[in-house]
Amino acid sequence: MTDVASRAGGVLALLTERGQTLAVAESLTGGLVAAEITAIPGASQSFLGSVTAYATALKRDVLGVDGALLEERGAVDAEVARQMARGVRTALGAHWGLSTTGVAGPQPQDGQPVGTVYVAVAGPDGEAAAELLRLDGGRGGDRAGDTGEEAGERVRAGIRTESVRGALELLYKKLIENAGGQDREQTGGNGCLQP
């Protein structure tokens, strides 16, 4: 089992344990997050579905990302990622929303260099957190005899895979933080059970 599959399994275990659900909005990963999650047996207990919003217009029209924000900053932006996570959470009726947006290459986009990725999570309270990932896609691993195109394809694939890992890591972290908040809420914040 890969570390990405292991993290996907950990996320699903936490969601299932809590009776919570997940929806995913993907851009540069093009469905890879959903594929990792659904590869885990029993994923249907918590995973509702995903939206692959590769085109900017879909981010606006399907996920509800603010059109003015997209015009001003482009699709590769922390607030865009947060709005995507909130939007998919709302659209699919999930407790949690997870999103990815960024530049896998081969060319820069919206003034952002290749490897710039934002992942975001929106939780049950509607609050969303985004994280910037600066990824190289394993550029150091170029192979002798590679054509420029082959190396570029490998870098692109590496960035997409690293983006999946980063998204699942952020979600796992937020699920753990949320569990702590739930415990404090039930105990009144000072360890004493509330009547």
trRosetta pair geometry for C-beta under 8 A, 3 or more apart (Angstrom, degrees):
i j d omega theta_ij theta_ji phi_ij phi_ji
1 5 4.7 -125 -170 91 86 125
1 6 5.3 109 131 -62 116 86
1 9 7.5 -12 -173 -10 143 142
2 5 4.6 97 53 9 79 101
2 6 6.8 -138 96 -5 42 88
3 6 5.4 -51 -144 37 34 116
3 7 6.3 35 155 -20 65 103
3 165 6.9 34 104 -126 104 117
4 7 5.9 -54 -149 36 30 108
4 8 6.4 33 151 -20 64 105
4 36 5.6 -83 146 -136 107 142
4 161 7.1 -98 -59 -172 154 85
4 164 5.7 38 -147 113 133 113
4 165 5.1 -89 -95 -86 96 83
4 168 6.5 122 -152 30 70 153
5 8 5.5 -51 -147 36 33 114
5 9 6.4 36 152 -20 64 104
5 36 6.3 -139 -92 -159 58 92
5 39 6.5 -71 -123 95 103 128
5 40 7.1 157 -165 -73 81 92
6 9 5.7 -54 -152 36 31 113
6 10 6.5 33 150 -20 64 104
7 10 5.4 -50 -148 34 36 114
7 11 6.4 40 152 -21 66 102
7 165 6.9 101 34 -142 154 65
7 168 4.3 107 124 132 123 129
7 169 6.3 -46 -154 -71 150 62
7 172 6.0 -92 -164 -43 95 144
8 11 5.7 -51 -150 34 32 113
8 12 6.4 28 153 -15 64 107
8 36 4.5 -157 -71 143 150 99
8 37 5.1 -149 -158 -92 116 51
8 39 7.2 56 105 56 156 96
8 40 5.5 -163 122 -36 107 130
8 168 5.7 -68 -72 -129 64 144
9 12 5.8 -56 -146 39 31 109
9 13 6.3 36 154 -24 65 105
9 40 5.0 171 -90 -123 73 134
10 13 5.7 -52 -147 32 31 113
10 14 6.6 28 156 -16 64 104
10 172 5.8 31 107 -119 119 125
11 14 6.0 -59 -155 36 30 108
11 15 6.3 25 153 -15 65 110
11 22 7.4 42 152 -63 114 162
11 37 7.3 -64 83 -113 127 99
11 168 5.9 -110 -35 -157 141 89
11 171 5.5 32 -123 110 130 120
11 172 5.4 -96 -79 -79 87 82
11 175 6.6 156 -134 -10 69 156
12 15 5.6 -56 -144 40 33 111
12 16 5.9 32 159 -19 68 109
12 37 6.7 142 -64 -154 113 84
12 40 5.3 -176 8 103 159 152
12 42 7.0 128 155 98 134 94
12 43 5.8 -80 -119 -113 143 67
12 45 7.6 96 -175 63 100 100
12 46 5.5 169 -145 49 73 136
12 47 7.1 -40 -109 -37 104 102
13 16 5.9 -56 -143 39 26 109
13 17 6.2 31 157 -24 62 109
14 17 5.7 -55 -147 34 28 115
14 18 6.5 11 159 -5 62 112
14 172 7.4 136 7 -133 149 67
14 175 4.6 85 128 158 152 142
14 176 7.6 -83 -121 -64 153 61
14 179 7.4 -97 -156 -56 115 128
15 18 6.1 -73 -153 46 27 101
15 20 4.8 -105 -153 76 74 88
15 21 6.8 95 -177 -95 121 18
15 22 5.8 -61 -114 -28 157 110
15 45 7.9 146 108 104 100 90
15 46 3.8 97 119 -156 126 151
15 47 8.0 86 101 -54 159 62
15 95 7.7 164 -143 61 97 127
15 96 7.2 -102 -108 21 115 136
15 175 7.2 -78 -60 -124 72 139
16 19 7.5 33 -172 -72 31 34
16 42 7.1 13 -90 144 153 118
16 45 5.0 43 -113 110 106 131
16 46 5.1 -101 -66 -43 71 124
18 179 7.7 -124 -75 -95 131 92
20 46 6.6 35 90 -140 56 106
20 95 4.0 -78 -160 50 99 158
20 96 6.4 65 152 -12 121 105
20 124 7.1 -89 -132 -65 128 120
21 46 5.4 -173 -116 -165 50 58
21 47 7.3 153 -160 -92 75 12
21 48 5.1 55 174 -37 123 108
21 93 7.7 15 86 111 145 70
21 94 4.4 -123 109 -139 99 80
21 95 5.1 123 47 9 66 91
21 96 7.0 -169 96 29 45 79
22 37 7.3 -130 95 -150 138 154
22 46 5.7 40 10 146 96 94
22 47 5.4 -32 67 -107 100 60
22 48 6.6 -173 77 12 42 84
22 94 5.6 58 -152 -169 8 140
22 95 7.3 -42 -67 58 48 82
22 96 4.8 -24 -106 74 73 106
22 97 7.7 153 -158 -91 60 25
22 98 6.5 8 -168 -2 107 112
22 171 7.7 47 -129 -161 132 143
23 47 8.0 127 -86 -161 39 59
23 48 5.0 -34 -78 62 87 115
23 49 6.1 0 -127 66 87 61
23 50 6.6 161 -172 -92 64 47
23 51 7.7 29 168 -3 105 90
23 88 4.6 -161 122 146 112 97
23 89 5.7 170 52 -94 115 40
23 91 7.2 -171 152 70 159 84
23 92 3.7 147 -106 61 149 143
23 93 7.8 107 -40 52 140 42
23 94 3.8 -169 -10 -6 100 146
23 96 7.3 171 27 90 63 56
23 97 5.4 -21 71 -109 91 72
23 98 7.5 177 90 25 44 73
24 33 5.0 -162 -167 103 150 125
24 34 5.3 -164 64 -68 141 87
24 37 7.2 176 -28 3 144 149
24 47 7.9 -12 -10 -150 108 100
24 49 7.7 -131 35 121 78 36
24 50 4.0 -21 70 -111 93 104
24 51 7.5 -170 97 29 54 59
24 88 6.4 -52 114 146 10 157
24 97 7.5 155 -94 -162 29 57
24 98 4.9 -24 -111 70 78 96
24 99 7.1 157 -165 -84 58 44
25 50 6.9 177 -78 -162 28 76
25 51 5.0 -9 -114 64 74 98
25 53 5.8 -6 -169 13 97 117
25 59 8.0 98 172 -119 129 76
25 63 5.6 70 -131 -108 148 138
25 84 4.3 -152 100 168 144 98
25 85 6.5 -141 33 -81 117 38
25 87 6.5 51 -64 76 157 98
25 88 3.7 -157 -44 -42 105 138
25 97 6.7 16 -2 -177 104 103
25 98 7.3 -180 29 90 66 47
25 99 4.2 -11 69 -107 98 96
25 100 7.6 -173 99 28 62 57
26 29 4.5 -87 -158 68 118 98
26 30 6.1 -132 132 -28 122 11
26 31 5.9 -178 73 -54 152 33
26 32 7.1 161 -152 35 153 67
26 33 5.5 -177 -82 24 126 114
26 34 6.8 -108 -16 -13 139 101
26 50 6.2 15 0 178 106 125
26 51 7.3 173 27 87 66 50
26 52 5.1 -26 72 -113 98 67
26 53 7.2 148 72 29 41 67
26 99 7.1 -168 -77 -148 38 56
26 100 5.1 12 -130 48 69 104
27 30 7.7 -13 145 -58 23 56
27 52 7.7 135 -95 -167 28 60
27 53 5.8 -41 -84 83 80 74
27 54 5.7 128 -151 -111 62 42
27 59 7.2 3 -84 -75 121 117
27 75 6.6 171 -147 159 162 128
27 84 7.5 -75 -30 -127 109 161
27 99 7.7 38 -6 -179 93 91
27 100 5.9 -143 36 101 75 72
27 101 4.3 45 31 -109 141 69
27 102 7.1 145 83 20 114 53
28 100 6.0 -101 48 136 84 106
28 101 6.4 113 -6 -152 96 29
28 102 4.6 -64 1 61 150 76
28 103 6.8 -119 -95 -60 144 10
28 104 4.8 153 -170 -28 117 106
28 117 6.6 -107 51 -116 148 101
28 159 7.5 -57 152 124 134 107
28 160 6.3 -144 140 -106 91 83
28 163 6.2 -114 91 -145 115 179
29 32 4.3 -109 177 41 95 104
29 33 5.3 58 124 -21 151 92
29 100 4.6 43 -2 83 120 154
29 160 5.5 138 -115 -160 60 86
29 163 5.2 -146 -72 101 106 125
29 164 5.6 125 -135 -69 134 83
29 167 7.3 -57 -38 -9 159 148
30 52 5.8 48 -150 -149 45 126
30 54 6.3 30 -100 -82 84 117
30 160 7.3 -26 24 -144 100 133
31 34 5.2 -56 -161 46 63 114
31 35 5.8 70 140 -30 81 102
31 50 6.7 138 -121 102 67 144
31 52 5.0 -31 -56 -80 88 131
32 35 5.3 -51 -143 35 35 116
32 36 6.5 37 157 -20 66 100
32 160 5.9 115 -1 160 161 106
32 161 7.3 -112 170 -94 153 50
32 163 7.8 90 73 80 132 100
32 164 4.9 -91 120 -75 113 130
33 36 6.0 -54 -154 33 31 109
33 37 6.5 25 152 -15 64 108
33 50 7.1 154 82 -116 98 147
33 98 6.7 -150 165 113 151 125
33 100 6.3 165 -33 -10 136 130
33 164 5.2 -173 -83 -128 68 86
33 167 5.5 -46 -106 89 131 149
33 168 7.1 178 -138 -54 94 91
34 37 5.7 -58 -147 39 32 110
34 38 6.0 18 161 -9 69 113
34 47 7.6 133 -142 -175 74 133
34 49 7.6 13 -131 -171 130 40
34 50 3.9 -97 -76 -8 135 153
34 52 8.0 -91 7 -61 137 95
35 38 6.2 -61 -137 45 25 100
35 39 6.3 37 157 -34 61 105
36 39 5.8 -52 -152 21 28 117
36 40 7.8 30 151 -23 56 97
36 164 5.8 124 -16 -180 147 132
36 168 7.1 -77 107 -62 145 140
37 40 6.3 -57 -174 19 38 110
37 43 5.4 124 149 -146 76 134
37 47 5.1 138 143 -97 127 148
38 43 4.9 -158 -116 84 43 160
38 47 6.3 -136 -77 98 75 159
39 43 7.6 77 42 -37 30 144
40 43 4.8 111 71 -63 87 102
42 45 5.4 -9 172 -1 83 118
43 46 6.8 -84 -171 52 49 82
43 47 4.6 -8 163 16 93 130
44 47 6.4 -67 -99 56 29 86
48 92 4.8 141 111 159 136 122
48 93 7.0 -174 -146 69 165 78
48 94 5.1 -141 14 -79 139 108
49 92 5.6 -160 59 -133 97 138
50 88 7.3 0 -142 -159 51 139
51 58 7.5 -170 162 159 112 117
51 62 5.9 -177 -168 134 145 133
51 63 6.4 176 94 -71 150 100
51 88 5.5 -151 24 -111 115 108
51 91 6.9 18 -35 88 143 148
51 92 7.7 -153 -28 -45 103 118
53 58 3.9 -161 -144 112 85 112
53 59 4.8 123 148 -72 134 63
53 62 5.9 -159 -98 64 118 124
53 63 5.6 -54 -56 -20 165 127
53 84 6.9 -153 53 -134 140 114
54 58 7.0 46 45 40 47 139
55 58 4.7 93 68 1 88 103
55 59 7.5 -148 100 -8 51 81
56 59 5.5 -48 -158 26 41 116
56 60 6.8 33 150 -11 68 104
56 70 5.7 133 -175 -171 111 133
56 74 7.9 -83 -110 -161 134 57
56 75 5.0 -125 -104 -62 94 124
57 60 5.7 -59 -155 41 37 109
57 61 5.6 13 159 -3 74 118
58 61 5.9 -62 -123 51 31 96
58 62 4.8 -6 -172 15 74 120
58 63 7.1 61 141 -2 68 97
59 62 7.3 -33 -86 51 10 86
59 63 5.3 -40 -156 44 46 123
59 65 4.3 -15 149 25 92 139
59 70 6.5 143 91 -94 124 135
59 75 6.1 156 -4 -125 164 107
59 80 6.8 8 175 -169 144 105
59 83 8.0 79 173 100 98 109
59 84 6.2 -51 -143 -91 97 103
59 87 8.0 120 -168 57 60 163
59 101 7.7 50 -106 -101 140 135
60 63 7.4 15 -21 55 7 79
60 64 7.5 22 -168 -136 35 9
60 65 5.2 -79 -87 67 49 84
60 66 7.6 -48 -122 107 86 10
60 67 4.9 58 -136 -84 133 80
60 70 5.9 -79 -66 -3 110 155
62 87 7.5 100 114 154 61 128
62 91 7.0 39 164 -114 74 161
63 83 7.0 108 133 132 107 83
63 84 5.1 2 166 -128 153 61
63 87 3.3 91 179 118 74 148
63 88 5.9 -25 -124 -51 102 73
63 91 6.7 -86 -114 -21 51 142
64 83 6.8 -131 99 173 78 100
64 86 7.6 -83 80 100 119 95
64 87 4.2 -179 43 -116 96 113
64 90 7.2 -13 19 64 148 136
64 91 7.6 -176 -8 -53 111 108
65 69 6.5 -108 166 72 87 122
65 70 6.0 88 123 -52 115 113
65 80 5.7 36 -151 -145 136 74
65 83 4.4 113 -114 112 74 130
65 84 6.0 -4 -68 -65 117 70
65 87 6.3 -71 -47 -34 68 152
66 69 3.9 77 82 4 106 112
66 70 6.9 -180 94 -10 57 82
66 83 6.4 -112 0 -123 82 165
67 70 5.6 -55 -150 37 35 111
67 71 6.3 37 152 -20 67 104
68 71 5.5 -51 -147 36 34 114
68 72 6.1 27 156 -16 66 111
69 72 5.9 -61 -143 41 27 107
69 73 5.9 -25 177 26 67 111
69 77 7.2 -153 164 87 101 152
69 79 6.0 -113 -161 108 138 122
69 80 6.3 174 133 -77 119 81
69 83 7.2 124 76 -5 159 157
70 73 7.1 -74 -122 57 18 75
70 74 6.8 26 -166 -142 55 13
70 75 6.2 19 -137 -75 93 66
70 80 6.7 94 -89 -108 74 119
73 76 8.0 -131 143 68 89 52
73 77 4.3 55 135 -80 131 153
73 79 7.2 86 52 50 162 110
73 80 6.8 -153 92 -35 121 115
73 110 7.2 47 147 177 52 128
74 77 6.3 138 75 -31 68 110
74 80 7.8 -70 104 -38 48 155
74 109 7.0 166 174 140 138 82
74 110 2.7 134 170 -142 163 134
74 111 6.8 175 -3 26 152 91
74 112 7.3 -158 93 -9 144 110
75 80 5.7 169 -158 171 43 162
75 101 5.6 -130 154 -172 88 128
75 109 7.5 -31 56 138 101 123
75 110 6.1 -166 36 -40 66 152
76 80 7.2 -23 -29 53 2 144
76 101 5.9 -163 -106 137 51 97
76 102 5.6 83 -128 -122 102 37
76 103 5.7 -3 -99 -34 152 94
76 109 5.9 118 -19 94 135 101
76 110 4.8 169 28 61 104 133
76 112 4.4 -98 103 16 147 157
76 116 5.8 74 173 108 132 114
76 117 7.9 -78 -146 -107 101 30
76 118 6.7 147 -167 3 59 109
77 80 4.1 90 64 4 94 109
77 81 6.9 -160 91 -8 50 83
77 101 7.5 -23 37 101 51 135
77 110 7.7 -91 -39 136 93 149
77 118 6.6 -35 97 -7 17 159
78 81 5.7 -55 -153 34 33 112
78 82 6.5 32 151 -18 66 104
78 118 5.2 -160 -94 -134 50 140
78 120 7.3 124 -165 -74 61 118
78 130 4.0 149 -161 101 86 150
78 132 6.6 -56 -79 -62 107 91
79 82 5.4 -48 -146 36 38 113
79 83 6.3 35 155 -16 67 105
79 130 7.4 -110 -63 -9 28 156
80 83 5.9 -57 -147 40 30 108
80 84 6.3 35 152 -23 64 106
80 101 5.7 -72 111 70 113 166
80 118 7.1 108 68 72 89 147
81 84 5.6 -52 -148 33 31 115
81 85 6.5 31 154 -19 64 104
81 99 5.2 174 -163 97 69 118
81 100 7.4 1 -130 -128 106 15
81 101 5.1 -144 -84 28 84 110
81 118 3.8 -131 -39 125 147 116
81 119 6.4 166 -167 -171 140 5
81 120 3.7 145 139 -17 97 122
81 130 4.6 111 84 -123 123 122
82 85 5.8 -56 -152 35 31 110
82 86 6.4 27 153 -14 66 106
82 99 7.8 -156 -72 47 11 135
82 120 4.7 -147 -80 -153 46 153
82 122 7.0 106 -165 -70 64 99
82 128 3.9 128 -156 116 91 135
82 129 7.4 129 -106 21 102 4
82 130 5.0 -85 -55 -44 90 114
83 86 5.6 -51 -143 41 35 110
83 87 5.8 39 155 -25 66 110
83 128 7.7 179 -54 65 31 170
84 87 5.6 -56 -142 37 27 114
84 88 6.4 19 163 -13 64 105
84 97 7.7 -172 122 152 57 122
84 99 3.7 120 104 -137 114 158
84 101 6.3 146 -8 -35 159 122
84 120 6.6 121 61 55 94 127
85 88 6.4 -55 -143 37 25 101
85 89 6.3 30 155 -22 60 110
85 97 4.0 138 178 112 63 104
85 98 6.0 6 -123 -114 100 12
85 99 4.2 -119 -62 -2 75 111
85 120 4.2 -125 -23 109 136 103
85 121 5.7 -174 -155 -135 151 11
85 122 3.9 154 129 -12 102 99
85 128 5.1 142 78 -135 125 122
85 130 7.9 -168 -1 -81 136 83
86 89 5.7 -61 -152 36 29 115
86 90 6.3 23 155 -15 66 109
86 97 6.0 174 -75 58 15 153
86 122 4.4 149 -77 -97 58 161
86 126 6.7 49 -129 -160 106 71
86 128 5.3 -81 -51 -53 98 138
87 90 5.9 -59 -149 39 28 107
87 91 5.9 24 158 -18 67 112
87 97 7.2 141 55 -166 43 158
88 91 5.6 -52 -134 41 33 111
88 92 5.9 5 173 5 68 113
88 94 7.4 -3 129 30 78 127
88 97 4.6 141 74 -145 89 113
88 98 7.7 -61 77 49 137 43
88 99 6.5 154 11 -74 131 99
89 92 7.0 -75 -143 50 15 89
89 94 5.1 -101 -140 67 61 92
89 95 7.5 -67 -152 104 105 15
89 96 6.5 -102 -111 146 112 16
89 97 3.0 -94 -48 -40 96 118
89 122 4.8 -111 -16 87 148 123
89 126 7.9 177 102 -113 146 56
90 93 7.5 21 -176 -71 27 40
90 97 7.6 -19 -5 -59 60 144
92 97 7.9 139 42 -100 109 94
94 97 6.1 131 76 -69 120 69
95 123 7.5 -13 153 -170 78 55
95 124 4.8 -20 -168 -85 88 94
96 121 6.7 -22 -167 -166 100 94
96 122 6.9 155 -159 82 49 58
96 123 5.9 -14 -109 -118 80 49
96 124 7.0 -41 -65 -48 67 69
96 171 7.0 92 166 -147 138 106
96 174 7.9 142 -137 103 122 125
96 175 7.6 -16 -95 -81 156 94
97 121 7.0 153 83 -158 57 45
97 122 4.1 6 52 49 106 106
97 128 7.6 -34 72 -106 110 109
98 119 7.4 -8 -173 -175 85 94
98 120 7.3 167 -153 88 43 52
98 121 5.5 -9 -103 -104 71 73
98 122 8.0 -146 -62 24 34 69
98 167 5.7 98 173 176 116 108
98 170 7.8 144 -137 84 101 105
98 171 5.2 -22 -99 -78 128 128
99 119 6.8 168 88 -155 55 51
99 120 4.8 -4 54 55 101 93
99 121 7.9 -169 20 -72 72 34
99 167 7.6 -142 85 -132 23 122
100 117 6.7 -17 -163 -171 90 107
100 118 7.5 157 -152 86 43 53
100 119 5.4 -14 -100 -104 71 79
100 163 5.3 90 -152 162 134 117
100 164 7.6 -35 -73 -82 157 48
100 167 5.2 -62 -70 -73 106 138
101 117 7.3 160 87 -155 38 62
101 118 5.4 -10 64 60 86 96
102 112 7.6 -114 -155 125 62 146
102 115 7.8 -44 167 152 122 15
102 116 5.6 -164 -153 104 94 56
102 117 3.1 -24 -87 -110 165 63
102 118 6.0 165 -69 16 93 59
102 133 7.3 -36 -96 61 157 100
102 159 7.6 -140 115 161 127 115
102 163 6.2 -158 41 -111 141 135
103 108 6.3 6 -165 -144 157 44
103 109 4.6 -178 -103 28 111 105
103 110 7.8 -147 -66 37 118 91
103 112 5.2 178 -16 102 138 107
103 113 6.8 177 82 111 147 29
103 114 5.2 -119 127 -113 109 41
103 115 6.7 -27 84 20 92 28
103 116 5.1 35 30 51 109 84
103 117 7.2 -133 34 -68 55 65
103 159 7.9 -49 104 161 51 153
104 114 7.1 4 144 -152 17 86
104 137 7.6 100 -157 -82 73 134
104 156 4.7 73 152 -153 102 78
104 159 4.5 168 -133 89 74 127
104 160 5.3 17 -117 -58 139 87
104 163 7.6 -76 -84 -18 100 142
105 114 3.9 38 -78 -133 99 127
105 115 7.5 22 -43 -37 107 66
105 137 7.5 -70 8 -20 135 159
105 152 6.5 -138 133 -168 129 89
105 155 6.2 0 46 107 157 109
105 156 4.8 -125 66 -89 102 90
105 159 6.6 119 5 15 104 153
106 114 6.9 -17 -163 -96 29 142
106 152 4.8 9 -107 -171 121 127
106 155 7.9 87 -109 75 76 118
106 156 6.5 -60 -66 -65 69 120
107 114 7.3 178 120 -64 8 107
108 111 6.9 0 153 -155 122 10
108 112 6.0 178 -165 82 90 42
108 113 5.2 -47 -106 -110 108 37
108 114 6.1 -98 -81 -35 59 69
109 112 5.9 -20 71 54 64 93
112 116 4.1 -109 173 61 115 151
113 116 5.6 109 63 -25 64 110
114 137 7.9 -45 150 -5 107 132
114 155 7.5 41 152 138 135 124
114 159 7.2 -104 171 -75 86 162
115 133 8.0 -112 167 120 70 81
115 134 5.9 47 135 -172 106 54
115 135 4.3 -151 -157 71 86 63
115 136 5.7 13 -120 -83 146 35
115 137 6.5 -120 -95 -17 98 95
115 159 5.6 -123 -104 -115 62 125
116 132 7.4 -33 -159 -161 77 96
116 133 7.8 140 -162 80 32 61
116 134 6.6 -9 -100 -110 57 65
117 132 7.5 134 79 -162 51 49
117 133 4.2 -21 70 64 102 106
117 134 7.9 -175 28 -78 78 23
117 135 5.8 17 6 3 123 120
117 159 7.0 169 -47 179 130 97
117 162 7.8 161 22 101 158 95
117 163 4.8 -133 -157 -108 158 106
117 166 6.7 116 106 65 131 153
118 130 5.3 -1 -173 -174 108 117
118 131 7.1 155 -153 75 60 41
118 132 5.9 -30 -97 -99 75 57
118 133 7.3 -179 -84 18 24 80
119 130 6.9 160 84 -153 38 65
119 131 5.4 -15 61 57 87 93
119 133 6.5 41 -4 -15 103 119
119 163 6.8 163 -66 -168 112 76
119 166 5.1 177 -10 120 148 100
119 167 4.1 -154 -141 -93 135 71
119 170 5.2 165 111 15 122 149
120 128 5.6 27 174 177 116 108
120 129 6.5 177 -149 90 73 40
120 130 4.0 -29 -92 -96 99 78
120 131 7.3 170 -83 14 51 65
120 170 7.5 -77 -117 129 12 152
121 128 6.6 178 90 -147 40 67
121 129 5.7 -5 56 55 87 86
121 170 5.5 -168 -23 130 119 104
121 171 5.1 158 -98 -95 131 66
121 174 4.6 -163 104 9 155 163
122 126 6.5 -13 -176 -156 105 33
122 127 7.0 174 -146 89 65 32
122 128 4.0 -29 -91 -91 83 95
123 126 7.4 -52 75 8 61 17
123 127 5.8 -6 44 61 100 81
123 128 7.6 179 8 -86 67 46
123 174 6.1 -147 -67 162 116 123
123 178 5.8 180 -143 -89 143 136
124 178 7.4 107 19 -153 105 140
129 170 7.3 -158 99 -177 105 114
129 174 6.4 178 43 -92 129 126
131 166 6.9 -147 95 172 123 108
131 170 5.2 -158 13 -97 136 134
133 162 7.0 175 163 133 140 103
133 163 6.6 171 71 -107 153 66
133 166 4.6 -24 -78 -134 149 168
135 158 7.5 -175 160 123 114 87
135 159 4.8 131 109 -129 131 78
135 162 4.6 153 -136 95 136 143
135 163 6.8 -88 -22 -58 162 76
135 166 7.7 -111 -66 -29 123 142
136 139 4.5 -84 164 5 105 107
136 140 7.3 48 122 -14 139 84
136 155 7.4 -71 158 -147 56 99
136 158 7.5 -26 104 116 53 130
136 159 7.7 -140 100 -82 12 88
137 154 7.2 135 149 123 109 61
137 155 3.8 92 104 -167 139 61
137 156 6.5 25 -141 -36 155 13
137 157 7.2 109 -160 64 111 48
137 158 3.2 118 -168 80 68 109
137 159 3.9 -42 -76 -43 108 78
137 162 6.7 -130 -92 6 50 129
138 141 4.5 -23 165 23 100 122
138 154 6.9 -82 82 146 115 98
138 155 6.8 -153 62 -110 73 56
138 158 4.0 -133 16 -133 103 156
139 142 6.8 -1 179 -41 53 95
139 155 5.6 33 -85 -111 77 114
139 158 7.9 -159 -42 72 54 153
141 154 7.5 -118 91 145 104 134
142 146 5.8 -120 -170 34 85 145
142 151 5.2 9 -125 -126 101 121
142 154 7.8 145 -107 75 57 141
143 146 4.8 107 66 -41 81 111
143 150 7.9 -63 53 123 108 124
143 151 7.7 -163 33 -90 73 87
146 150 4.4 -137 -159 85 88 118
146 151 4.5 98 138 -55 138 92
146 154 7.5 -62 -139 5 144 137
147 150 4.7 97 49 4 77 101
147 151 7.1 -147 88 -2 41 86
148 151 5.8 -57 -149 40 31 110
148 152 6.1 34 153 -21 66 109
149 152 5.6 -56 -147 37 30 114
149 153 6.3 31 155 -20 65 105
150 153 5.8 -53 -147 34 30 111
150 154 6.5 29 154 -18 64 106
151 154 5.7 -56 -150 37 32 111
151 155 6.4 33 152 -19 65 105
152 155 5.7 -53 -146 36 32 111
152 156 6.3 34 154 -20 65 106
153 156 5.6 -52 -147 36 31 114
153 157 6.3 31 154 -17 65 106
154 157 5.8 -53 -146 38 31 110
154 158 6.2 34 153 -22 64 108
155 158 5.6 -56 -148 36 30 114
155 159 6.4 32 154 -21 65 103
156 159 5.9 -53 -149 33 29 110
156 160 6.6 27 153 -16 63 106
157 160 5.8 -56 -150 37 32 111
157 161 6.3 30 153 -17 66 108
158 161 5.8 -56 -145 39 31 109
158 162 6.1 29 157 -16 66 108
159 162 5.8 -56 -143 41 29 109
159 163 6.2 37 153 -27 63 106
160 163 5.5 -52 -151 30 30 116
160 164 6.9 35 151 -21 62 99
161 164 5.7 -48 -155 29 35 112
161 165 6.7 35 148 -16 64 104
162 165 5.5 -51 -151 38 37 115
162 166 6.2 39 151 -20 67 106
163 166 5.6 -53 -145 38 32 112
163 167 6.3 34 155 -21 65 105
164 167 5.9 -55 -148 35 28 110
164 168 6.4 22 157 -12 64 109
165 168 6.1 -62 -148 41 27 106
165 169 6.2 30 154 -22 65 109
166 169 5.6 -54 -144 35 30 114
166 170 6.4 29 158 -18 64 104
167 170 6.0 -55 -151 35 29 108
167 171 6.5 27 153 -15 64 107
168 171 5.7 -53 -146 39 33 112
168 172 6.2 37 154 -22 66 105
169 172 5.7 -54 -147 35 29 112
169 173 6.3 31 154 -19 64 107
170 173 5.7 -55 -149 36 31 113
170 174 6.3 26 155 -15 66 107
171 174 5.8 -58 -146 40 31 108
171 175 6.2 34 154 -22 66 106
172 175 5.7 -54 -148 34 30 113
172 176 6.5 30 154 -18 64 105
173 176 5.9 -56 -152 35 30 110
173 177 6.4 28 152 -16 65 107
174 177 5.5 -51 -143 39 35 112
174 178 6.1 38 155 -23 66 106
175 178 5.7 -53 -145 36 29 113
175 179 6.6 36 152 -26 62 101
176 179 5.7 -49 -153 26 32 114
176 180 7.0 33 150 -17 61 101
177 180 5.8 -54 -160 32 36 112
177 181 6.7 35 147 -18 67 105
178 181 5.4 -52 -150 36 38 114
178 182 6.4 41 151 -22 67 101
179 182 5.6 -51 -150 33 33 112
179 183 6.6 35 151 -20 64 102
180 183 5.7 -53 -151 33 33 111
180 184 6.5 29 154 -15 66 105
181 184 5.8 -54 -146 38 33 109
181 185 6.2 36 154 -24 65 107
182 185 5.6 -54 -148 33 31 114
182 186 6.5 27 156 -17 64 106
183 186 6.0 -60 -151 37 30 107
183 187 6.3 4 160 2 67 114
184 187 6.1 -71 -142 51 29 95
184 188 7.8 -90 173 76 59 20
184 189 4.8 43 180 -101 98 58
185 189 7.6 30 -83 -56 30 78
186 193 7.4 -24 146 -128 79 73
186 194 7.3 -147 174 23 40 103
187 190 7.0 -143 132 56 97 41
187 191 5.4 -10 160 -125 136 16
187 192 6.2 126 179 59 83 30
187 193 5.8 -57 -124 -87 66 46
187 194 7.1 156 -160 -15 19 85
188 191 7.9 -59 64 39 88 25
188 192 5.5 -31 52 72 131 81
188 193 7.3 126 -2 -163 108 11
188 194 4.6 131 -56 -58 109 104
